[in-house]
Amino acid sequence: MSDEASTPPSREARLKRLRFRAWHRGTREADYTIGCFFDKFHEGWDDAALTWFETMIEEEDVDILGWALGTLSVPPEYAGPLMDAFCKLDYVNIER
């Protein structure tokens, strides 16, 4: 077995993948909500925050947007300061 298979991706590789996933959701609303959040905050994230975001963006867009808009309750595994920041929506800038 090669060492590459057991080596975790670098922080740079994780961020590159996450940025792509954040901005390619399938709907413009989800792209702006999730992509703008990533762009504004990712530089300050530690490994735990990156893992939180990696896990959260695997959820359905309708759920993620529902949490952001407050129309759905946030599951306990996503509750906390990162979700609080996500739900503020003050990071969305649609003038791109």
Secondary structure as GFF3:
##gff-version 3
##sequence-region A 1 96
A	DSSP	alpha_helix	3	6	.	.	.	ID=ss1
A	DSSP	alpha_helix	11	23	.	.	.	ID=ss2
A	DSSP	alpha_helix	28	41	.	.	.	ID=ss3
A	DSSP	three_ten_helix	42	44	.	.	.	ID=ss4
A	DSSP	alpha_helix	47	56	.	.	.	ID=ss5
A	DSSP	alpha_helix	61	69	.	.	.	ID=ss6
A	DSSP	alpha_helix	81	88	.	.	.	ID=ss7
###
